[in-house]
Amino acid sequence: MPLFDCPENPCPAGAVVEMIKARDGITLRTARWASLSPRPKGTVCLFQGRSEFIEKYFEVIRDLRARGFAVATLDWRGQGGSDRLLSDPRLGHIGDFRDFGRDVEAFVRQIALPECPPPFYGLAHSMGAAILFDTLPPGASWFERLAVTAPMIDIGGKPPAARLTARVLSLAGLSERIVPGWSPHPVALKPFLGNPVTSDPLRYGRAAIVAERAPALAIGGPTIGWVRAAFVAMDRLLDPRFGADWRIPVLAFLAGEDRVVSSSAAEHFTARLRASRTLTLPGARHEIMQERDDIRNAFWAAFDAFVPGSQP
């Protein structure tokens, strides 16, 4: 599936789109861009959150290339231009978060390592950050450093019985049903007013335009199975023993007004990791890289200080 380009959200020039297969046969859409510099500073591998698609990050990709990096990214299984896992393509589903690890492995081995210049840095948002933490070996990694925004270590504002309810309903054979109260209508098409992800109407509107004009890329609410799998993955990260052997330097950006994931859980989590620190951005909602300019400027200033060689 080619990248969707439109005047309101133009695709950065020079994109190379490839469809690859994970070890279990799932087809994944990937895209990569060469550095704008004749002497690349390395490659930033960009990992999105739940319900997102490559097109949503065109501006971020331009920002990274302007800093001298090549960029490589993918759509997770079940969303964007990658294979769906259910007959209803509108539902966000996964049976086991470790299946996303197969996506990471296929992407790195088939796209990043053979096609992109080293060194490699990871930049991940929300669910993407949880997947990397859950997937990467603690003592060694493909990535020199990780920058993560609003990492999904625990879900914010969840009902106390949510874990048990998701487990019981999944065991009852309802894992492929949508979570009650959610809709299969694309998440990106929800009204801007009152949204929990960004205070910037222009950037929010860009994603909505893509979801409206290229509906095959968008998904709606999660299934009960997705919620169950997310809790299992987050429980692995919340285990006090996690991180004892972690060696990859991490900078975690937390949103000061996050209503999607728990910032306190993320702060406690990163405190257990070696060579890591957190930075809370006041006023930011969940999608820090899609926020208004003053918040994004603070994000990029910290990113530049963290990633060797980064300079706009």
Steps between C-alpha positions, in 0.01 A plus 500: 500500500654836399520794737201735488605849396279809518558879494412536869749229600764462226722196493872579541681458170700187426291243687577134436202280590543125539268224613679240710394182677546415865597145599135401542403621150342834594567768237623835632520834324832679549643828377843655509664826404865581442667774699508846344865524604783358285643370828206335682503507879334161513142374478205569726256209506154635575241285678143626523223449754166320485265593214766708322650480149820613331333803341433653840874545551593678176584821689711311755683327215578837341629627834730198540637525147569869552723390788708283269341162575362237272158377617338156485156408629220246473131441566435246775302190410130574526518868405611743232602334175594167661295180514190503716446215743119483496235485229381845614798721408372786714578328831837527673592150609795296622509168681845538655715813510805284437370458145597865451855390577493306174420828325800668661731213407382488137524877463850526645642197319337566161493880485713683757818291512541428126365827360574782748818661636607431861496581785134431576280687746145411603222757530177346624160623614267345759423142393811504282713576806342214696569263210867599486548465875329160490695383193857626516764296682607691812876465462537571129287650230484613142452854633765723656234703684123515542284811519141421595194719535217421744607135535212260563621345826151513648169635375376817665157529659415132464224341711646292786348179361610559139776236505272231643212591268719481188639163612160349578340620175795373297477159665128504416586519130426872457856615429417612146207717610546873525530644851154610620460874467740525208411531132658357183487856363859620441660645811656777289153627402385575854422872556790723594313659789580311818748263338770361735789483251597852388414866551602584142199507265709512181700188578191323629324592176777355283446152640125541456544591133707186439246281683213654302659484156690172548268304733688174443779637721289577806360284777249556777483374854697207642371150548470331837792281392717805432426633848574163656829471309596858592448432871713184479780694328479790743508259795834372368632857495357579844678202654757651744765268358468648151789726407764354730720415200389783271790676326345715228492874583138621506343846501130483583281799423189518717194709420398731782131459415495136389159334538584192292793338680629532854791745522574398859534134397734601218709712736539216750580260216778708345649565845585128511690513170867581487610810307146630473316815590157653458389841387146620563366754251242721676178555306563211262233243432572141405639545146801719573638492145160620370473784750516877452828668404621606845469144632658350190788749522570386856482138386745553216743697718520208744521248215792692348681500832443125546578357157866538396547723199142624489478862394226671298 
